[in-house]
Amino acid sequence: MDTEEFALPRSRAFNERLHALVPGGAHTYAKGDDQYPENLAPVISHGRGAHVWDVDGNRYVEYGSGLRSVSLGHAHPRVTEAVRRELDRGGNFVRPSVLEVEAAERFLATVPTAEMVKFAKNGSDATTAAVRLARAATGRPRVAVCADHPFFSVDDWFIGTTPMSAGIPAATTELTVAFPYGDLTATEELLTRYRDEIACLVLEPAGHTEPPPGYLAGLRELADRHGCVLVFDEMITGFRWSEAGAQGLYGVVPDLSTFGKALGNGFAVSALAGRRELMERGGLRHSGERVFLLSTTHGAETHALAAAMAVQTVYAEEGVTARLHALGEKLAAGVREAAAGMGVGDHVVVRGRASNLVFATLDEKLRPSQEYRTLFLRRLLAGGVLAPSFVVSAALDDADIEHTVDVVAQACAVYRKALDAGDPTPWLGGRPVKPVFRRLA
């Protein structure tokens, strides 16, 4: 379909209704219509497997499903059946349900590097709980976060370090410092500069590049030597790198780690896990000062814990992590071949682990470009591919990948025209897409 003919009138009307009622028009900034070409932000009606349908009736092959949370595909039968079994049995009680011990046992069998676990509903709460626990255990005020990873929490200790820091006191932000990924020397210099002040090192153990050899083990040694807590944010790497996350794949054990996203296949469940000595500080069976760790009304909803257990069963029985890697490798190879064939192999660049692919859109001077991203997304959408990233789900099949690669090739042909013209503006159809983190709306 030509992008000039592709229109989403019902989605556009729904977006207007959303903005009138919901700040930002979405409940997650990464889902905002500013992340999509003007008037081409589909509002979803429903999804099944690797496909979603918008309110205008268009079907898309979908990537990055649910901000990477739906790794098995939408409405996965084994997950939805586990959820349905609990719905008629009650969802929340005044005391723990038996599912809470079953879910904890199952999680700790899946992630054997952890000794205790506590469930919550979102990643931010779990990661902030890890920070609070580290501060309490060490008696230190500062938090060191990896500067190369985009997001850790909606809470003040992290958001105050981003361009969207309005409403956050400077005194809070000053307690968060940053270290570069992959650079042990710089991290040790930071720990030395703030000697006995840094409570924890917080990072995604892996991202768009593999950890340099010995890096994670080196961080473990630095944390031990400087007396701080090592926290792995495994929201993305959990289940996509291995069932036990990056710590299971690379064999380096953090003190605390946080999981979410793929854990529930779209249902709201996250986890804080780690060493018993630390985790029990938020419990009742110790003689020290109590830590208000995680105490959420809905943290142990039965259907969400049932979903998490079903997800872990499917991963183990069906080899899901290996499938995600195989699908990602096929997609990456196809996209790279299509881009090269259209003469834009240096401009449309696929990056990341095969199970967690993203793409970069570069201009004539090979600089990241929101304008070229807009052009690219417009062509993908018109071709029935909804892809803010190329993060795969296990529900994709070979036909989906082949269709995606065909649409990418068409998009790259237009990309080449824009590069030759030295100006993508005629192909944008309106304002360019915008970065999530920016100071002004």
PAPAMAR-898031 format. One line per 8 residues: their letters; for each residue x, y, z of N, C-alpha, C. Coordinates in steps of 0.05 Angstrom, whole numbers. Example, Ala and Ser with C-alpha at 12.3 -4.5 7.8 and 13.67 -1.06 7.14 Angstrom:
<sites>
AS	264:-114:156:246:-90:156:264:-66:156 | 257:-45:142:273:-21:143:258:1:157
</sites>
This chain:
<sites>
MDTEEFAL	17:-24:0:0:0:0:18:25:0 | 11:44:-16:25:70:-16:20:85:9 | 41:97:21:37:111:46:18:135:43 | 15:146:18:-3:168:14:-32:159:17 | -37:133:11:-64:122:13:-70:111:41 | -49:105:56:-52:93:82:-61:113:103 | -84:109:114:-94:128:134:-108:112:156 | -108:124:180:-120:110:203:-141:129:216
PRSRAFNE	-163:134:203:-182:153:214:-194:146:241 | -200:121:245:-212:113:271:-190:114:293 | -166:105:286:-144:107:306:-139:137:313 | -140:154:292:-135:182:297:-156:193:316 | -182:186:312:-203:195:330:-199:184:358 | -192:159:361:-187:147:387:-164:161:401 | -143:168:386:-120:182:398:-128:209:409 | -146:223:395:-156:248:405:-171:244:431
RLHALVPG	-188:223:432:-203:218:457:-184:210:479 | -163:195:473:-143:188:493:-129:213:505 | -120:231:487:-106:255:497:-125:273:514 | -151:272:508:-169:288:524:-173:277:552 | -167:252:556:-172:239:582:-148:228:596 | -127:222:581:-103:209:592:-79:226:586 | -64:236:606:-41:252:600:-21:237:581 | -14:249:559:4:236:541:-10:217:521
GAHTYAKG	-36:212:525:-51:195:507:-44:165:509 | -29:157:529:-22:129:534:-13:126:563 | -12:102:572:-4:97:600:25:90:603 | 39:90:580:68:87:580:79:106:559 | 99:122:566:109:142:546:119:129:521 | 130:105:522:140:91:499:118:83:480 | 93:83:489:70:76:472:57:101:461 | 67:125:467:55:150:458:54:154:428
DDQYPENL	34:169:418:33:173:389:55:191:379 | 70:204:396:93:219:387:116:201:379 | 114:175:385:134:156:377:129:145:349 | 107:154:337:99:144:310:95:168:291 | 96:163:265:91:184:246:64:198:251 | 63:223:243:39:239:249:14:226:236 | -6:222:253:-32:210:245:-30:181:237 | -8:168:243:-4:140:236:4:124:261
APVISHGR	-10:130:283:-6:115:308:-30:97:312 | -28:71:305:-51:54:307:-60:49:336 | -86:50:341:-98:42:366:-107:13:363 | -98:-4:381:-102:-33:378:-129:-42:387 | -141:-59:370:-166:-72:377:-161:-98:392 | -144:-115:381:-139:-141:393:-114:-153:381 | -104:-175:393:-81:-188:383:-83:-218:387 | -70:-233:370:-68:-262:373:-42:-271:361
GAHVWDVD	-26:-285:377:0:-294:367:18:-271:361 | 29:-270:338:48:-249:330:34:-226:316 | 7:-226:314:-7:-206:299:-25:-189:317 | -29:-164:309:-48:-147:322:-65:-134:301 | -89:-126:309:-108:-112:291:-114:-85:303 | -115:-64:287:-122:-38:297:-152:-32:294 | -162:-10:305:-190:-4:304:-199:3:276 | -180:7:258:-187:12:230:-189:-13:214
GNRYVEYG	-183:-36:226:-185:-62:213:-160:-72:200 | -138:-58:203:-113:-67:192:-99:-88:209 | -87:-108:197:-72:-128:211:-42:-122:208 | -27:-126:229:2:-121:229:17:-145:240 | 40:-151:229:60:-167:243:72:-148:264 | 72:-157:289:80:-139:311:106:-147:324 | 123:-128:328:149:-132:342:150:-115:368 | 166:-124:387:168:-109:412:143:-111:428
SGLRSVSL	127:-132:424:100:-134:435:99:-127:465 | 81:-108:472:78:-101:500:103:-92:512 | 119:-76:497:145:-66:507:162:-89:516 | 164:-110:500:180:-134:504:168:-154:524 | 144:-148:533:133:-166:554:120:-191:542 | 109:-190:518:94:-212:507:112:-228:489 | 129:-245:502:149:-259:486:139:-285:474 | 116:-295:484:104:-320:473:84:-315:452
GHAHPRVT	75:-290:449:54:-283:431:28:-277:447 | 11:-261:434:-14:-253:448:-33:-277:452 | -47:-276:475:-67:-296:482:-56:-324:479 | -32:-329:489:-20:-355:487:-38:-375:502 | -46:-397:490:-66:-415:502:-59:-426:529 | -33:-434:533:-26:-446:558:-26:-425:581 | -19:-400:574:-19:-379:594:-48:-370:600 | -64:-366:580:-91:-358:585:-107:-379:599
EAVRRELD	-102:-404:594:-116:-426:608:-108:-426:638 | -83:-421:644:-74:-420:672:-87:-397:686 | -90:-374:672:-103:-351:684:-133:-356:688 | -146:-369:669:-175:-374:671:-181:-392:695 | -163:-411:700:-167:-430:722:-169:-415:749 | -155:-393:751:-155:-378:777:-177:-358:779 | -188:-349:757:-207:-327:757:-232:-334:774 | -241:-359:773:-265:-367:788:-258:-375:817
RGGNFVRP	-232:-374:824:-224:-383:850:-217:-359:869 | -220:-335:858:-214:-311:874:-186:-301:867 | -183:-274:867:-158:-263:858:-140:-251:879 | -151:-245:903:-135:-230:923:-148:-235:950 | -133:-242:970:-143:-250:996:-130:-234:1018 | -140:-237:1042:-129:-223:1065:-104:-236:1076 | -98:-261:1067:-74:-276:1074:-62:-287:1048 | -37:-295:1049:-25:-306:1025:-39:-331:1015
SVLEVEAA	-41:-333:988:-53:-358:976:-31:-378:973 | -39:-403:969:-20:-425:965:-4:-420:939 | -15:-405:920:0:-399:896:25:-383:901 | 25:-368:923:49:-352:929:73:-369:935 | 69:-390:949:92:-408:955:99:-424:930 | 79:-432:914:84:-447:890:99:-430:869 | 90:-405:867:103:-387:847:132:-381:856 | 136:-377:882:163:-371:892:182:-395:887
ERFLATVP	172:-419:893:188:-443:889:194:-447:859 | 175:-442:843:180:-445:814:200:-424:804 | 197:-399:812:215:-379:803:244:-385:812 | 247:-393:837:274:-398:848:286:-423:836 | 270:-441:826:280:-464:811:290:-455:783 | 276:-435:772:283:-425:745:308:-407:747 | 310:-392:769:332:-373:773:347:-383:798 | 363:-404:796:375:-416:820:397:-399:833
TAEMVKFA	405:-378:819:425:-360:831:413:-343:853 | 387:-342:855:373:-327:876:364:-346:898 | 361:-335:923:353:-351:946:326:-344:956 | 317:-319:951:290:-311:959:279:-293:937 | 252:-290:937:240:-274:916:215:-261:928 | 209:-237:918:184:-223:926:172:-212:900 | 147:-216:896:133:-208:872:120:-181:874 | 118:-167:852:104:-141:851:91:-140:823
KNGSDATT	82:-116:816:67:-113:791:82:-99:768 | 103:-84:774:118:-71:753:148:-70:760 | 164:-65:740:192:-65:743:203:-43:760 | 191:-19:758:201:3:774:201:-2:803 | 179:-14:813:176:-19:842:198:-39:851 | 202:-60:834:222:-80:842:250:-68:843 | 257:-52:823:284:-41:822:288:-20:844 | 268:-4:849:270:15:871:272:1:898
AAVRLARA	259:-22:901:261:-38:925:290:-48:928 | 302:-56:906:330:-64:908:348:-42:917 | 343:-18:907:359:5:915:356:11:945 | 331:10:954:326:16:983:339:-5:1000 | 337:-30:992:350:-52:1007:380:-48:1008 | 392:-41:986:421:-37:985:429:-14:1003 | 414:8:1003:420:31:1020:418:23:1050 | 397:7:1056:393:-1:1084:416:-20:1093
ATGRPRVA	423:-38:1075:444:-58:1083:471:-46:1086 | 477:-25:1069:504:-14:1070:506:11:1087 | 483:24:1092:483:50:1106:494:72:1089 | 494:69:1063:505:89:1045:483:102:1029 | 487:127:1021:465:142:1008:465:141:977 | 488:137:965:490:141:936:484:115:921 | 473:120:896:466:98:878:482:103:853 | 496:83:843:511:85:817:496:69:796
VCADHPFF	488:83:775:473:70:753:490:70:728 | 485:51:711:499:49:685:488:71:667 | 506:88:657:498:111:641:489:103:613 | 496:78:604:491:70:577:465:54:575 | 450:52:596:424:38:595:402:58:600 | 381:56:584:362:79:582:342:82:605 | 336:60:619:314:63:638:317:42:661 | 312:51:685:312:33:708:287:35:725
SVDDWFIG	275:59:727:252:62:745:239:89:740 | 213:90:746:198:116:745:203:133:770 | 217:122:789:220:136:814:242:157:813 | 242:175:833:258:199:832:288:194:830 | 298:173:843:327:168:843:337:164:815 | 320:154:797:330:151:769:319:173:750 | 293:178:751:282:197:732:294:225:735 | 303:231:759:316:257:763:342:260:747
TTPMSAGI	353:238:737:377:239:721:371:243:691 | 346:242:683:338:244:655:330:272:648 | 326:278:622:316:305:615:288:311:626 | 273:290:634:246:294:645:247:295:675 | 263:313:686:268:314:715:250:334:730 | 231:346:715:213:365:728:199:353:752 | 199:368:774:185:358:798:202:342:817 | 227:338:810:245:322:827:266:340:839
PAATTELT	269:340:866:288:358:879:317:351:871 | 333:371:867:361:367:860:376:350:881 | 368:353:906:381:338:927:378:308:923 | 356:300:912:351:272:907:369:263:884 | 369:279:862:384:271:838:414:270:844 | 424:288:861:453:288:867:463:263:880 | 445:247:890:453:222:903:456:199:883 | 449:204:858:453:184:837:476:192:819
VAFPYGDL	495:174:816:518:178:799:519:157:778 | 536:160:758:535:143:734:563:131:728 | 562:107:717:587:94:707:582:84:679 | 603:82:663:599:72:635:600:42:634 | 584:31:616:583:2:613:610:-8:600 | 620:-29:611:643:-42:599:670:-31:608 | 670:-11:625:695:3:633:700:-1:663 | 714:-21:670:719:-27:698:737:-5:711
TATEELLT	755:6:696:773:26:707:757:51:715 | 739:60:698:723:83:704:704:78:728 | 694:53:730:677:46:752:692:46:778 | 716:35:777:733:36:802:740:64:810 | 745:81:791:751:109:797:727:122:811 | 703:116:801:678:127:813:675:116:842 | 680:91:846:677:79:873:698:91:892 | 722:97:881:743:109:898:736:138:904
RYRDEIAC	726:153:884:719:181:888:697:184:910 | 678:165:910:657:166:930:660:142:949 | 685:140:959:691:117:977:672:116:1000 | 661:92:1005:643:86:1027:617:102:1025 | 610:112:1001:585:127:997:565:113:979 | 575:95:961:558:83:941:547:57:952 | 520:56:953:506:32:963:505:9:943 | 502:16:917:499:-5:898:506:4:870
LVLEPAGH	513:-16:854:517:-13:825:492:-25:811 | 478:-9:795:454:-19:782:458:-18:752 | 454:-41:739:458:-41:710:442:-64:697 | 437:-62:671:428:-85:656:454:-101:650 | 454:-127:656:479:-141:653:488:-143:624 | 470:-140:605:476:-140:577:456:-123:562 | 464:-113:539:446:-95:524:449:-101:494 | 454:-80:479:456:-83:450:483:-95:441
TEPPPGYL	501:-96:460:527:-110:455:532:-130:477 | 547:-150:471:554:-170:491:573:-158:511 | 572:-167:536:592:-157:556:620:-164:548 | 639:-145:550:667:-151:545:676:-174:562 | 694:-191:552:704:-214:568:713:-205:595 | 703:-218:616:711:-213:643:698:-189:656 | 680:-175:641:670:-150:652:651:-154:675 | 632:-172:672:612:-177:694:626:-188:719
AGLRELAD	645:-207:714:660:-217:737:677:-196:750 | 687:-177:734:703:-154:745:685:-136:761 | 660:-132:753:642:-116:769:636:-129:795 | 632:-156:794:627:-171:819:650:-167:839 | 674:-168:828:698:-165:845:699:-136:856 | 694:-117:840:694:-89:849:673:-84:871 | 649:-95:867:628:-91:886:636:-103:913 | 648:-127:912:657:-140:936:679:-124:950
RHGCVLVF	698:-115:934:720:-101:946:712:-74:958 | 692:-61:946:684:-34:956:659:-36:974 | 650:-60:979:629:-63:999:602:-53:990 | 597:-54:963:570:-45:954:555:-69:942 | 530:-65:937:512:-86:928:511:-85:897 | 513:-108:884:511:-110:855:483:-118:847 | 470:-101:832:442:-105:824:440:-108:794 | 430:-130:785:425:-134:756:395:-129:750
DEMITGFR	390:-110:733:363:-105:722:359:-125:699 | 344:-146:704:340:-167:684:312:-165:672 | 300:-141:672:274:-137:661:273:-146:631 | 293:-140:617:295:-147:588:310:-173:585 | 332:-176:598:349:-200:594:337:-225:606 | 320:-222:626:306:-245:638:290:-260:617 | 294:-285:613:280:-303:595:289:-298:566 | 297:-274:558:307:-270:530:336:-279:527
WSEAGAQG	352:-277:547:380:-286:545:381:-316:553 | 368:-323:574:364:-350:582:341:-350:601 | 331:-374:608:308:-374:627:317:-361:654 | 342:-364:661:352:-352:686:365:-325:681 | 359:-313:658:369:-286:652:398:-286:644 | 410:-262:643:438:-259:636:456:-272:657 | 447:-271:682:463:-283:703:466:-313:699 | 445:-326:689:446:-354:683:463:-360:659
LYGVVPDL	463:-342:640:479:-346:615:508:-341:620 | 515:-319:634:543:-312:636:556:-322:662 | 540:-333:680:551:-345:704:562:-326:725 | 552:-302:726:560:-282:746:536:-277:764 | 539:-280:790:516:-279:808:514:-251:821 | 493:-236:816:490:-210:830:480:-215:858 | 480:-194:874:469:-195:901:438:-194:899 | 428:-177:882:400:-174:877:395:-172:847
STFGKALG	372:-181:838:364:-178:810:334:-174:809 | 326:-161:787:298:-155:783:289:-166:756 | 265:-178:756:253:-190:732:225:-179:727 | 216:-181:703:189:-173:696:185:-179:666 | 170:-161:653:165:-163:624:158:-192:616 | 176:-207:604:170:-234:594:160:-253:616 | 165:-247:641:156:-264:663:126:-270:662 | 110:-251:654:81:-254:655:68:-256:627
NGFAVSAL	83:-254:606:73:-254:578:50:-233:576 | 55:-210:587:35:-188:585:19:-184:610 | 17:-204:627:4:-200:653:23:-186:672 | 12:-171:691:28:-154:708:40:-169:731 | 66:-176:728:80:-189:749:110:-183:746 | 123:-176:767:152:-171:768:163:-184:793 | 189:-185:794:201:-199:817:227:-186:825 | 231:-184:851:257:-178:863:268:-203:875
AGRRELME	293:-210:867:304:-235:877:333:-230:886 | 343:-248:903:371:-245:911:379:-261:935 | 401:-253:946:413:-267:969:396:-266:994 | 393:-288:1008:376:-289:1031:384:-268:1052 | 409:-265:1056:419:-246:1077:408:-218:1072 | 408:-210:1046:397:-183:1040:367:-183:1040 | 355:-202:1026:326:-202:1023:311:-204:1049 | 322:-219:1068:309:-223:1094:308:-197:1110
RGGLRHSG	324:-177:1102:322:-151:1116:295:-139:1112 | 281:-147:1091:253:-138:1088:233:-156:1099 | 242:-176:1115:224:-196:1126:220:-193:1156 | 213:-215:1169:207:-215:1197:226:-232:1214 | 243:-247:1201:260:-266:1216:289:-257:1217 | 292:-233:1229:319:-223:1234:317:-204:1257 | 339:-196:1269:339:-180:1293:346:-151:1287 | 351:-144:1261:360:-118:1254:337:-98:1249
ERVFLLST	345:-74:1240:325:-54:1232:309:-63:1208 | 283:-60:1209:266:-69:1187:268:-51:1163 | 266:-63:1139:266:-49:1114:238:-52:1102 | 226:-30:1095:200:-31:1081:205:-38:1052 | 205:-64:1046:216:-73:1020:195:-71:998 | 177:-89:996:155:-87:977:129:-95:991 | 109:-78:990:84:-85:1003:62:-74:985 | 53:-91:966:34:-82:946:8:-97:948
THGAETHA	-14:-83:947:-40:-96:949:-44:-117:929 | -34:-112:904:-40:-131:882:-15:-147:874 | 6:-146:890:31:-159:882:29:-189:879 | 9:-202:892:7:-231:890:-21:-239:879 | -32:-223:861:-57:-231:848:-53:-259:837 | -73:-276:842:-70:-304:835:-66:-309:805 | -82:-295:789:-80:-300:760:-53:-292:749 | -41:-271:760:-15:-262:749:7:-282:757
LAAAMAVQ	6:-292:781:25:-312:789:21:-338:773 | -4:-345:768:-9:-369:751:3:-364:723 | 0:-340:713:11:-334:686:41:-337:687 | 54:-327:707:83:-329:709:92:-359:710 | 78:-375:725:86:-403:726:82:-417:699 | 60:-410:686:55:-422:659:77:-413:639 | 85:-388:641:106:-378:623:131:-394:627 | 139:-399:652:163:-414:658:161:-443:648
TVYAEEGV	137:-454:650:133:-482:640:136:-482:610 | 124:-463:596:126:-463:567:155:-459:558 | 169:-440:571:197:-436:564:213:-462:566 | 209:-476:589:225:-500:594:218:-522:575 | 192:-526:570:183:-549:554:186:-545:524 | 184:-520:515:184:-515:487:209:-501:476 | 229:-498:493:254:-486:484:251:-458:472 | 236:-441:486:228:-415:476:252:-397:471
TARLHALG	271:-396:490:294:-378:487:309:-385:461 | 313:-410:456:327:-418:431:311:-409:407 | 285:-412:408:268:-403:386:270:-373:381 | 270:-358:403:272:-329:400:298:-321:386 | 320:-335:393:345:-329:380:345:-337:351 | 334:-360:345:333:-369:317:316:-350:300 | 293:-342:310:277:-323:295:291:-296:291 | 304:-287:312:318:-261:310:341:-262:291
EKLAAGVR	355:-285:290:378:-287:272:368:-287:243 | 345:-300:238:334:-300:210:325:-272:202 | 312:-259:221:302:-231:215:325:-212:211 | 345:-213:228:368:-195:225:382:-199:198 | 386:-225:191:400:-230:166:383:-220:142 | 357:-224:143:340:-214:122:339:-184:119 | 337:-171:142:337:-141:141:363:-130:131 | 385:-141:140:411:-132:131:415:-136:101
EAAAGMGV	406:-159:92:408:-165:63:390:-145:47 | 366:-140:57:348:-122:43:359:-94:42 | 370:-85:65:381:-58:66:405:-55:48 | 423:-75:48:446:-74:31:438:-75:2 | 418:-91:-5:409:-92:-32:398:-66:-43 | 387:-50:-26:377:-24:-34:397:-2:-30 | 421:-9:-22:442:11:-20:441:28:5 | 428:17:26:426:32:51:436:15:75
GDHVVVRG	454:-4:69:464:-22:90:478:-8:112 | 490:16:107:503:32:127:484:50:142 | 459:52:133:441:72:144:418:59:160 | 409:35:152:389:20:167:404:-3:180 | 409:0:206:428:-18:220:413:-34:242 | 416:-60:241:404:-77:261:425:-83:282 | 417:-80:307:435:-84:329:423:-100:351 | 440:-112:368:431:-125:392:432:-156:390
RASNLVFA	427:-168:412:425:-198:413:401:-206:396 | 403:-230:384:382:-238:365:354:-239:378 | 353:-244:403:327:-245:417:317:-217:426 | 333:-196:419:326:-169:429:336:-148:410 | 328:-151:384:339:-133:363:326:-106:363 | 342:-86:358:332:-59:353:344:-50:326 | 334:-28:316:346:-17:291:353:12:294 | 374:21:281:381:49:280:376:59:252
TLDEKLRP	368:84:250:364:98:224:382:121:223 | 401:120:205:423:140:203:420:157:178 | 428:182:180:426:201:158:450:199:139 | 452:219:121:473:220:101:501:219:113 | 503:230:137:529:231:151:531:209:172 | 513:190:171:513:167:189:508:175:218 | 492:196:222:484:204:248:455:194:253 | 449:187:278:421:178:284:401:200:277
SQEYRTLF	380:192:264:361:211:253:332:204:259 | 318:221:273:290:217:278:274:221:252 | 283:238:233:270:241:208:270:216:191 | 293:203:190:295:179:174:280:156:188 | 279:156:215:263:137:229:234:140:222 | 225:164:220:197:170:213:191:159:185 | 208:164:166:204:154:139:202:124:139 | 221:111:153:222:82:155:197:71:167
LRRLLAGG	188:82:190:164:72:204:139:75:187 | 137:97:172:114:101:154:111:78:134 | 133:71:122:132:50:102:127:23:115 | 138:18:139:132:-7:152:102:-9:159 | 91:12:170:63:12:178:45:7:153 | 51:20:131:35:17:107:37:-11:96 | 59:-25:102:62:-52:94:52:-73:114 | 40:-64:135:29:-82:155:50:-93:174
VLAPSFVV	70:-77:181:90:-84:201:91:-63:222 | 84:-70:247:85:-52:269:110:-57:285 | 130:-40:282:157:-47:291:172:-23:302 | 167:-15:327:184:5:339:212:-6:345 | 214:-33:344:239:-47:346:236:-72:329 | 256:-89:329:253:-115:316:255:-137:337 | 245:-132:362:245:-152:383:223:-173:376 | 232:-198:374:215:-219:364:199:-231:387
SAALDDAD	176:-244:380:162:-262:398:163:-290:386 | 159:-310:403:160:-338:394:137:-345:376 | 117:-328:374:94:-334:357:99:-328:328 | 120:-314:322:126:-308:294:132:-334:279 | 125:-335:253:133:-358:236:150:-348:213 | 158:-366:196:176:-359:174:161:-340:154 | 135:-343:151:120:-326:133:120:-297:144 | 118:-294:170:118:-268:182:145:-254:177
IEHTVDVV	167:-269:181:193:-258:177:197:-250:148 | 189:-268:130:192:-262:101:176:-237:93 | 151:-235:103:135:-211:98:149:-186:108 | 160:-188:132:174:-165:144:197:-156:127 | 213:-176:118:236:-169:102:228:-157:76 | 206:-166:63:196:-154:39:189:-125:43 | 175:-120:65:166:-92:71:190:-75:78 | 210:-86:92:234:-71:97:248:-63:71
AQACAVYR	249:-81:52:262:-75:26:248:-52:13 | 221:-52:14:206:-29:2:212:-3:16 | 214:-5:43:221:19:58:249:29:52 | 267:10:48:295:18:42:297:30:14 | 280:23:-4:280:35:-31:273:65:-28 | 254:71:-12:246:99:-7:269:113:8 | 280:100:27:303:110:43:325:119:25 | 331:102:4:352:109:-15:346:134:-30
KALDAGDP	320:137:-38:312:161:-52:316:186:-35 | 310:184:-9:313:207:9:342:214:12 | 359:193:15:388:198:18:399:212:-7 | 390:203:-31:399:215:-56:390:244:-58 | 366:249:-47:356:277:-48:369:294:-27 | 382:281:-7:394:296:15:374:308:34 | 349:299:33:328:310:50:305:291:52 | 299:280:75:277:261:78:249:275:81
TPWLGGRP	249:301:83:224:316:89:200:308:72 | 204:306:45:180:300:28:167:273:35 | 181:255:49:171:228:55:161:226:84 | 161:247:99:154:245:128:124:246:133 | 109:261:117:80:263:121:73:279:146 | 91:295:157:85:311:181:110:312:198 | 105:319:223:128:322:242:142:295:246 | 168:296:252:183:271:257:175:259:284
VKPVFRRL	181:234:287:177:221:313:197:234:333 | 191:231:359:207:244:379:218:224:399 | 241:231:412:251:214:433:233:215:457 | 232:193:472:215:193:496:225:213:516 | 251:212:522:262:230:543:270:256:531 | 254:277:536:260:304:526:248:323:546 | 260:347:548:251:366:569:225:378:563 | 219:385:538:195:399:530:177:381:514
A	151:383:517:132:367:502:133:372:472
</sites>
